[in-house]
Amino acid sequence: MHTPSDTEYMTKVPGIENFASFAELRKEGLMPFTLGPLYVYADVHFSLINAFLDDERLVRPRDTRGGRFIFDRPILARCEEWNYVVEVMDAPSFLAFKTWMPTNSFVDRPGRRFCVPKQFPSPMLDPLALDLKGVAVPEVLDVFTVSTTKVLLRPICEQTYETVKPYVDFRRAAPEAEVMARAEAVLGDE
């Protein structure tokens, strides 16, 4: 199983541990995001970032830079060991990654499960600023989650400046018609 402790994939950003806010990351052309819900709810057992970097069909920047933060407190709710992980990727590569993700699907034929990735910007308190400076700064984290034949897992985004939380929580929504149709085409009457 792919876990947060796996060694990763791309050229490491030197000194990534010295960034004190998401704003500092973005100023350096780095985008924070999380894949936790995909690993947990689509039951993905391989590195999605490695799969992206290995996909020869893609046009993407020659060098992808990034890294990972593992926090002592949860950044996500209900994502097991991934509750604590925020990934970072350079902006041009991240744009290609966001375009690539929806082209994937995850199929469990014996379990008749079909999942597609969905991306949502989700409000939260900046975990770097909160942990390193003790300052509560509202921010946005790109969250990759799943849409299945049973449920769409969405971040709760109806927060205001006064109610934004230091972590991303999720709500279950009805399955999407598009996903149901794709699942039927893939799984059929097996």
SVG drawing of the C-alpha trace seen along z (x, -y; Angstrom):
<svg xmlns="http://www.w3.org/2000/svg" viewBox="-28 -36 46 47">
<polyline fill="none" stroke="black" stroke-width="0.4" points="0.0,0.0 1.2,-3.5 1.7,-5.4 2.8,-8.9 6.2,-7.6 7.1,-6.3 10.0,-8.1 8.7,-10.2 9.0,-10.9 10.1,-14.3 13.0,-16.7 12.8,-17.9 12.4,-21.6 15.5,-22.5 14.6,-23.9 10.9,-23.1 10.7,-22.6 11.6,-26.3 8.4,-27.7 6.1,-29.3 2.9,-29.7 1.0,-28.6 1.5,-32.2 5.3,-31.8 4.9,-28.5 2.8,-30.1 5.2,-33.1 7.9,-30.5 5.6,-28.9 4.6,-25.9 1.1,-24.7 -0.2,-22.8 -2.7,-20.0 -3.8,-16.7 -4.5,-13.3 -5.6,-11.7 -9.3,-11.0 -8.3,-9.3 -5.9,-6.9 -8.4,-6.1 -11.8,-6.1 -10.7,-4.9 -8.5,-2.3 -5.4,-3.4 -2.3,-1.3 0.3,-3.1 1.7,-6.6 -0.5,-8.8 2.3,-11.3 4.6,-8.6 1.9,-7.5 1.6,-11.1 5.4,-11.4 5.5,-8.0 2.7,-8.7 4.4,-9.1 1.2,-10.5 1.5,-13.7 2.9,-17.0 4.2,-18.5 7.2,-20.5 10.5,-18.8 11.3,-19.0 8.7,-18.6 9.6,-19.9 7.8,-19.3 7.8,-17.8 5.6,-16.9 4.6,-18.2 3.6,-15.7 1.9,-17.6 1.6,-16.5 -2.2,-17.3 -4.9,-16.5 -5.2,-18.6 -8.0,-16.3 -10.8,-14.5 -11.6,-10.8 -8.5,-10.0 -6.6,-7.7 -2.8,-8.2 -3.4,-10.8 -5.0,-13.1 -1.6,-14.7 -0.2,-15.0 0.0,-18.0 1.8,-17.6 3.5,-20.5 4.2,-20.7 5.6,-23.4 2.7,-25.4 3.3,-24.4 3.5,-20.7 0.5,-21.0 -1.6,-22.5 -0.7,-19.4 -1.4,-17.2 -4.9,-18.7 -5.6,-18.2 -4.4,-14.6 -6.2,-13.4 -9.8,-13.4 -8.6,-11.2 -8.1,-8.4 -10.6,-6.0 -10.2,-3.3 -12.0,0.0 -12.6,2.9 -14.5,5.4 -15.1,8.1 -16.4,5.4 -18.2,3.6 -16.7,0.3 -15.9,-2.5 -14.2,-5.7 -13.1,-8.9 -11.0,-11.7 -12.6,-15.1 -10.7,-18.2 -12.2,-20.9 -10.6,-24.0 -11.4,-23.9 -11.1,-26.6 -9.1,-25.9 -6.7,-27.7 -3.1,-27.7 -1.5,-24.8 2.0,-26.2 1.2,-29.7 -0.9,-28.2 1.8,-25.7 4.9,-27.9 3.7,-31.4 0.6,-30.7 -1.4,-32.8 -4.9,-31.8 -4.8,-32.7 -7.7,-31.6 -6.3,-29.7 -7.4,-27.3 -6.1,-23.8 -6.7,-21.8 -8.3,-18.6 -8.5,-15.6 -11.4,-13.4 -13.6,-10.7 -16.9,-10.3 -18.2,-6.8 -21.3,-4.9 -22.4,-5.2 -21.2,-8.6 -19.5,-11.9 -17.2,-12.9 -17.0,-16.7 -15.2,-19.0 -17.5,-21.1 -16.9,-24.6 -19.7,-26.7 -17.4,-28.3 -17.0,-32.0 -13.9,-33.9 -15.1,-33.5 -15.9,-29.7 -13.1,-28.3 -11.5,-25.3 -7.8,-24.2 -8.7,-21.1 -10.8,-20.0 -13.9,-18.0 -16.1,-16.1 -19.8,-15.6 -21.3,-12.7 -23.4,-13.7 -25.5,-11.7 -23.7,-9.9 -23.2,-11.9 -25.1,-10.8 -21.9,-11.1 -20.0,-8.7 -22.9,-6.3 -23.0,-6.3 -19.2,-5.7 -19.4,-2.9 -22.1,-1.2 -20.0,-1.4 -17.0,0.1 -18.7,2.6 -21.7,3.4 -23.8,6.4 -20.8,8.4"/>
</svg>
